[in-house]
Amino acid sequence: MAWKGLQLCGFERHDGLALDLGEQNGCTWLEAFLAIHPKLGLGELARLNQALWSTHPDLAREFSERLFSEYGLRWCERLNDTLRALCATPLEFQDWVDEKAPGVRELAPLLAVPDVRDYALFLRALPTMQLSKSQAMLALELVIELSLMGRPLNDLLPSGDNGGAYLRRLEQWRRPRSSESDEQWRKTVVEWPWPAQVQGQWQRFGDQAGLEIKIRTTSPQDFHKKLERLLSIRDTWSSRS
């Protein structure tokens, strides 16, 4: 499909006819584009933003604010800067961003570096790591912080796909004292008298650390019993604090 001769989809095709929505329906470029692409991720929007400003700046000036509002984003210079930085990252990372859908603010570390292309090896490796979205965003933040503090980028690249071990290594470099304390708590928590089908782990949540507890229960009565038994964990924790 196209709008007044401007192709809007089917870019892999090299021949054939295209339905021109601008000529047939008299709609605006924005109406035609949204009809064809009702949902786009940040990576896709970053490439669209770059294409519009480089090839059709008149459309970009006219429709940017309304275009991005349709995708739940407020057009501003910071969003524009974030999209430009994201567009300079490897396609593998952009596709991962589209899949995991982090917020614009979570990509803010990309704005802190002079040239995001210097981090291409890390950004290609990040989607392959066994990390949740929040853990991956923390890894991004830590790698950029550590590099800006002077640690060589080669030291910061993952050496395998063990995301948990990789993240702990980054945290140890970034917060040596906190990491040492966290490791001691992790070993201590494993020895606590956990009820059956209850798992507890010591985790770091940004600047804070604490217990993450997972409970498997089969009934309200079973749930109540497990909560009662967790009181012993509370007492053990209090005695160690």
C-alpha positions in Angstrom: 0.0 0.0 0.0 1.0 3.6 -0.6 0.1 7.2 0.1 0.4 9.6 -2.9 3.2 7.4 -4.3 5.0 7.0 -1.0 5.2 3.3 -0.2 3.9 2.4 3.3 4.4 -1.4 3.5 5.5 -4.4 1.4 9.0 -3.2 1.1 10.3 -6.7 0.3 8.4 -6.6 -3.0 10.1 -5.4 -6.2 7.2 -5.5 -8.6 3.4 -5.4 -8.7 0.7 -2.8 -8.0 0.1 -0.9 -4.8 -3.1 0.5 -3.5 -2.7 4.2 -3.1 -4.8 5.3 0.0 -4.1 8.9 -0.7 -5.5 8.8 -4.2 -8.3 6.3 -3.5 -9.6 7.6 -0.1 -8.3 11.1 0.2 -6.9 10.4 3.6 -3.9 12.0 5.2 -0.5 10.3 5.5 -1.0 9.8 9.2 -4.4 8.2 8.7 -3.0 5.9 6.0 0.0 5.0 8.1 -1.9 4.2 11.3 -4.4 2.0 9.3 -1.5 -0.1 8.1 0.7 0.0 11.3 -1.6 0.1 14.3 1.1 -1.2 16.6 4.9 -0.4 16.5 7.6 -1.0 19.0 10.3 1.6 20.0 12.8 0.1 17.6 10.5 0.3 14.7 9.5 3.8 15.7 13.2 4.8 15.9 13.7 3.7 12.3 10.5 5.4 11.2 11.6 8.6 12.9 15.0 8.5 11.2 13.5 7.8 7.8 10.9 10.6 8.0 13.3 13.3 9.0 15.9 12.2 6.5 13.6 11.8 3.5 10.4 13.6 4.2 11.0 16.3 6.8 7.8 18.0 5.8 5.8 15.0 7.0 7.9 14.7 10.1 7.3 18.4 11.1 3.6 18.1 10.4 2.8 14.8 12.0 5.4 13.8 14.6 3.5 15.0 17.6 0.2 13.3 16.6 2.0 10.2 15.2 3.8 9.4 18.5 0.7 10.2 20.6 -1.1 7.5 18.7 1.6 5.1 20.1 1.2 6.4 23.6 4.3 8.6 23.5 4.7 12.4 24.1 6.8 14.0 21.4 9.6 16.0 22.8 13.3 16.5 22.2 14.3 13.9 24.8 12.1 11.3 23.0 13.7 12.4 19.7 17.2 12.0 21.2 16.3 8.6 22.6 15.0 7.4 19.3 18.1 8.6 17.5 20.3 6.8 19.9 18.3 3.6 19.7 18.4 3.8 15.9 22.2 3.7 16.1 22.2 0.5 18.1 22.5 -3.0 16.4 19.3 -4.3 14.8 19.4 -7.3 17.2 19.0 -4.9 20.2 16.3 -2.9 18.4 14.3 -6.1 17.8 14.8 -7.1 21.4 13.4 -3.7 22.5 10.4 -4.3 20.3 9.8 -7.7 21.9 10.4 -6.8 25.5 8.9 -3.2 25.3 11.0 -1.3 27.9 9.9 2.3 28.5 11.6 5.3 27.0 13.1 6.2 30.4 14.6 2.7 30.7 16.7 3.5 27.6 18.0 6.7 29.1 21.5 5.3 29.6 22.0 5.3 25.8 21.9 9.1 26.0 24.8 9.3 28.5 27.5 8.1 26.0 29.1 10.1 23.2 28.6 7.4 20.6 26.3 4.4 21.3 27.9 2.6 18.4 31.0 2.0 20.6 28.8 -0.4 22.6 27.6 -2.5 19.6 29.2 -5.8 20.8 27.6 -5.5 24.2 24.2 -4.5 22.8 24.3 -7.5 20.4 25.1 -9.9 23.3 22.5 -8.5 25.7 19.4 -10.0 24.0 21.1 -13.5 24.2 21.6 -13.4 27.9 19.4 -15.3 30.3 18.0 -12.1 31.9 14.6 -10.7 32.6 13.7 -7.3 31.1 14.4 -5.5 34.3 17.7 -7.3 34.8 18.7 -6.5 31.2 18.0 -2.8 31.7 20.1 -2.9 34.9 22.9 -4.5 33.0 22.7 -1.7 30.4 22.8 0.9 33.1 25.8 -0.8 34.9 27.8 -1.3 31.7 27.5 2.3 30.7 28.2 3.6 34.2 31.3 1.4 34.6 32.6 2.4 31.1 32.1 6.1 31.9 34.0 5.5 35.2 37.0 4.2 33.1 36.6 0.5 33.0 37.5 -0.9 29.5 34.6 -2.1 27.4 36.3 -5.4 26.7 36.2 -6.1 30.5 32.4 -5.5 30.5 31.4 -7.9 27.8 29.7 -11.1 28.9 31.7 -14.3 28.6 28.7 -16.6 28.5 24.9 -16.7 28.7 24.7 -17.0 32.5 22.9 -13.7 33.0 22.7 -14.0 36.8 26.5 -14.4 37.2 27.2 -11.7 34.7 24.9 -9.2 36.5 26.5 -10.0 39.9 30.0 -9.4 38.4 28.8 -6.0 37.1 27.3 -5.1 40.5 30.5 -6.2 42.3 32.5 -3.7 40.2 30.0 -0.9 40.6 29.2 -1.4 44.3 32.0 -3.5 45.9 30.8 -3.2 49.5 27.2 -3.8 48.7 28.0 -6.8 46.5 30.1 -8.4 49.3 27.3 -8.0 51.7 24.7 -9.3 49.2 26.8 -12.4 48.7 27.0 -13.1 52.4 23.2 -12.7 52.7 22.6 -15.1 49.7 24.6 -17.8 51.4 22.9 -17.2 54.7 19.4 -17.2 53.4 19.8 -20.6 51.7 20.4 -22.1 55.2 17.2 -20.8 56.7 14.3 -23.2 57.6 12.1 -22.6 54.6 8.8 -24.5 54.5 8.1 -27.0 51.8 7.3 -25.5 48.4 8.5 -22.1 49.5 11.7 -20.6 48.0 13.5 -17.6 49.3 16.4 -15.7 47.7 18.3 -12.6 48.6 18.0 -10.2 45.7 19.1 -6.7 44.9 16.5 -4.3 43.6 18.4 -1.3 42.3 19.8 0.6 45.4 18.0 -1.8 47.8 18.3 -5.4 48.7 16.0 -7.9 50.4 14.2 -11.2 50.3 12.3 -12.4 47.3 9.9 -15.2 48.3 8.1 -17.6 46.0 5.2 -19.7 47.4 3.5 -22.7 45.7 0.2 -23.4 47.4 -2.8 -25.6 46.6 -5.6 -24.1 48.8 -6.4 -21.2 51.1 -5.7 -23.5 54.1 -2.4 -24.5 52.7 -1.6 -20.9 52.0 -2.4 -20.0 55.6 -0.2 -22.7 57.0 2.8 -21.6 54.9 2.4 -18.0 56.0 2.4 -19.2 59.7 5.6 -21.2 59.1 7.1 -18.1 57.5 7.0 -16.4 60.9 10.1 -18.5 61.8 11.9 -17.0 58.8 10.9 -13.5 60.1 12.3 -14.4 63.5 15.5 -15.8 62.0 16.0 -12.7 59.9 15.4 -10.4 62.9 18.1 -12.3 64.9 20.6 -11.8 62.0 19.9 -8.1 61.4 
